[in-house]
C-alpha cells in the first residue's frame, strides 16, 4: 500500500496516479464523482508474460475484476437505480419486483420499448 501524506500536504486534483511496474510507465486516471473509468485501464498494455493464458487477452490491455460487483461505482442513470446494500433495483422508477409481480409481459415490453410510462392506468 502507498504511504499516506498528512492532510496539509495533500493536493486535490481529482486524479489517480498509477505506475505500471511491468513497463515503468505512469498514468493519470481522472476521478469523477468518486469513481474512475474502468475502460481507462484498457489503454495500459504490456507484453504477455510467461504465465499469461490466451484467454487473458493481455494484448487488449488490463481488465478490471469486480467479482460480485462489490465495488461498483454509482453511475448517473435515468433508466435504472441499484442499491445493492439495501436490495433495491428499479427500472424507470418502478421497483423491479412490482414490475415482475403486477405487470404483464406486454406492459413491461412496452415500458422498455417506449422509454416512458405505459399509461395513467398503469398501477403498481
Phi, psi and omega per residue, in radians:
X1 nan 2.698 -3.128
X2 -1.347 2.837 3.110
X3 -1.429 2.272 -3.139
X4 -1.523 2.278 3.115
X5 -1.499 2.668 3.029
X6 -1.067 2.600 -3.091
X7 -0.952 -0.565 -3.110
X8 -1.187 -0.379 -3.118
X9 -1.721 -0.103 -3.097
X10 -1.313 2.428 3.009
X11 -1.959 2.253 -3.132
X12 -1.717 1.763 3.132
X13 -2.048 0.205 3.070
X14 0.989 0.794 3.057
X15 -2.602 2.875 3.125
X16 -2.153 2.287 3.115
X17 -1.688 2.224 -3.126
X18 -2.121 2.264 3.068
X19 -1.942 2.153 3.104
X20 -1.463 1.917 -3.112
X21 -1.221 -0.278 3.097
X22 -1.319 -0.670 -3.046
X23 -1.997 -0.291 -3.076
X24 1.425 -0.008 3.142
X25 -1.308 2.588 3.131
X26 -1.980 2.424 -3.112
X27 -2.234 2.582 3.041
X28 -1.996 2.056 -3.090
X29 -1.814 2.189 3.138
X30 -1.217 2.504 3.053
X31 -1.912 2.150 3.109
X32 -2.278 2.233 -3.128
X33 0.908 0.758 3.101
X34 1.063 0.551 3.100
X35 -2.526 2.765 3.079
X36 -2.039 2.574 -3.128
X37 -1.314 2.115 -3.118
X38 -1.060 -0.608 -3.104
X39 -1.203 -0.216 3.062
X40 -1.012 -0.634 -3.051
X41 -1.250 -0.255 3.052
X42 -1.104 -0.435 3.131
X43 -1.387 -0.148 3.115
X44 -1.653 1.893 -3.060
X45 -2.189 2.582 3.048
X46 -2.495 2.821 3.089
X47 -1.107 2.587 3.119
X48 -1.082 2.433 3.118
X49 -1.594 2.985 -3.094
X50 -1.135 -0.406 -3.126
X51 -1.742 0.031 3.138
X52 -1.283 2.469 3.091
X53 -1.681 2.680 3.103
X54 -0.985 -0.646 -3.125
X55 -1.233 -0.178 3.047
X56 -1.233 -0.353 3.117
X57 0.847 0.853 -3.083
X58 -0.947 -0.636 -3.106
X59 -1.154 -0.266 3.139
X60 -1.594 0.033 3.108
X61 1.716 2.992 -3.129
X62 -1.182 2.607 3.025
X63 -2.047 2.693 -3.134
X64 -1.803 2.095 3.087
X65 -1.580 2.273 3.131
X66 -2.417 1.146 -3.091
X67 -1.006 2.260 3.122
X68 1.303 0.104 -3.116
X69 0.871 0.756 -3.090
X70 -1.429 -0.231 3.124
X71 -2.395 0.884 3.139
X72 -1.590 2.315 -3.091
X73 -1.306 2.700 3.045
X74 -1.364 2.194 3.120
X75 -2.023 2.401 -3.139
X76 -1.207 2.218 -3.124
X77 -2.550 2.442 3.049
X78 -1.719 0.069 -3.084
X79 -1.832 -0.861 -3.075
X80 -2.222 2.748 3.015
X81 -2.386 2.230 -3.141
X82 -2.245 2.226 3.007
X83 -2.257 1.534 -3.061
X84 -1.073 -0.610 -3.136
X85 -1.086 -0.576 -3.101
X86 -1.873 0.111 3.085
X87 1.198 0.607 -3.111
X88 -1.843 2.235 3.034
X89 -2.401 2.080 -3.133
X90 -2.186 2.577 3.025
X91 -2.117 2.049 -3.106
X92 0.879 0.687 3.081
X93 1.547 -0.176 3.140
X94 -1.666 2.241 3.050
X95 -1.028 2.304 -3.027
X96 -1.070 -0.603 3.138
X97 -1.184 -0.540 3.095
X98 -1.261 -0.660 3.061
X99 -1.077 -0.724 -3.112
X100 -1.205 -0.681 -3.039
X101 -1.511 -0.568 -2.962
X102 -2.031 0.023 -3.093
X103 -2.099 2.601 3.096
X104 -1.404 2.881 3.084
X105 -1.003 -0.730 -3.115
X106 -1.124 -0.725 3.125
X107 -1.104 -0.797 3.138
X108 -1.155 -0.709 3.103
X109 -1.051 -0.743 3.135
X110 -1.149 -0.697 3.117
X111 -1.057 -0.777 3.131
X112 -1.146 -0.765 -3.074
X113 -1.234 -0.749 -2.994
X114 -1.535 -0.275 -3.116
X115 1.037 0.486 3.074
X116 -2.636 3.006 3.126
X117 -1.062 2.591 -3.078
X118 -1.183 -0.939 3.119
X119 -2.989 2.962 3.083
X120 -1.133 -0.327 -3.114
X121 -1.489 -0.091 -3.136
X122 -1.258 1.980 -3.083
X123 -2.016 2.438 3.075
X124 -1.916 nan nan
